Amino acid sequence: MSGVVDIVDTTTRDGNQSLWSATGLTTADLVAIAPTIDRVGFHAADFTSSTHMAVAVRFHREDPWERLRRVSEAMPQTPLSFITTGMRFITWVPADEEVIRLAFRCVARNGIRRFQVADPSNDPVRLRRIAALAHEEGVEQVVIGLTYSVSEVHTHAYYAERAAALADCPDMDALYLKDPGGLLTPDAVRELAPHFLRAAGTRPAELHSHCTIGLAPLVYVEGLRAGFRVLHTAVAPLARGTSNPAAETTLRDLEAEGFSHRLDLDALAEVSDYFRALGEEKGLPFGTPQEFDATYYHHQLAGGMVSTTRRMLEELRRPELFEAALEEVGRVRAEMGYPIIVTPVSQLVATQAVRNAIDAERWTNVSDETIRYFLGHYGEPAAPVDPGVAERVLARPRARELEGLEPLQLEGARGRFGARISDEELLLRLTMPEEQVNAIGTASPKAAASPGTARHPVVTLLREVARRPAVTHLRVQKGDDVVVWRRAT
């Protein structure tokens, strides 16, 4: 076998989300390493989502739009990617098309060049509509994803049918097989590959999986053999565990199979060293290789949701119900029509399973979001829902109130939040608590100064030189890279 394999870097979005709860990285952390990431030669960087943008505001008091601008300016050669369902922006409340259009427009003009679109129900009609909308609002490249799952209805014929339905989509620039649960097996990817490659045609076919039960590296090798030529990986410190395969290991594997790549290994090593040092200083965990666990197929919760479920039970002082709750996940999923266990539905299923495990009678307590699911606000289920459960959920008085829930709209928003604020600020105020938006930029200097920035060797050198008035000029060269500093006069 031969051919060039391209790599999409998932470190800053999926790796950060899978291992560091999406909260581990600040804007300063990202800007400090962005030029080095740009030198690696990645096909693209899976960089952010509206959830990550909200985290920047809520946890770091940072402007997420500034983050997009600064990082995109610092790595102009590597397209930054934004992942979306196209159904909402930041808040769980569904948004109407005008809100989504404005969000897409703002994301694109602040530096995002690539969108990864994934629908919770793998609905080809909705995927095509969101892809068209993204292009209309200025996005350069749209990658449509079909999210992998295992159930009575999520058969290989199901995926073949949906891939075929996307084949003639004029707004699809690439197609990817998205496996957030790490459920793919080598046999499965071998059987699915021809359908995805046929649907992609001359466009790239990408493969994305997680190491949650240890199969993803094998899946990537088999995917290469079957024809995929773009793989999604994270650098080693933010890979493995519940994250994606490690870039370093994947490159060795693909070379062993006779393939080549375009990456600068020295720059890749620098990126990996940076995130390892950053994690050590912040006390953040690194991914470790996982053993195969066949029981995982019964609940299919991603690693982050497994730990969230355990934490929920510990907070409720019922940790002994953990195994029962995992078993309940499979039962709840079947009753809800086998939704794919991916955000946002994974949270609904896990929360309901915990409630069912604790309560004397199942489905006694139901969240508003789960009621909305049964009302059809999250799309058509893959299979019919359990009629008895649906009747019980929809008989609740709250269901009548939520039935008429209006999607988030722009109408009247300018009047509420101010005619002179930017579109970007308007979107934040429309979707987030006022006190959180008002707090942007109020972090203490100590909190705002990222340890990753201070530790970067060139940044450290320049700061030290700036403190010495006798030094007026500095030139540093390593290979073809040159940094020139002059004191302002």
Order of alpha helices (4+ residues) and beta strands (2+ residues): beta-alpha-alpha-beta-alpha-alpha-beta-alpha-beta-alpha-beta-alpha-beta-alpha-beta-alpha-beta-alpha-beta-alpha-alpha-alpha-alpha-alpha-alpha-alpha-alpha-alpha-alpha-alpha-alpha-alpha-alpha-beta-beta
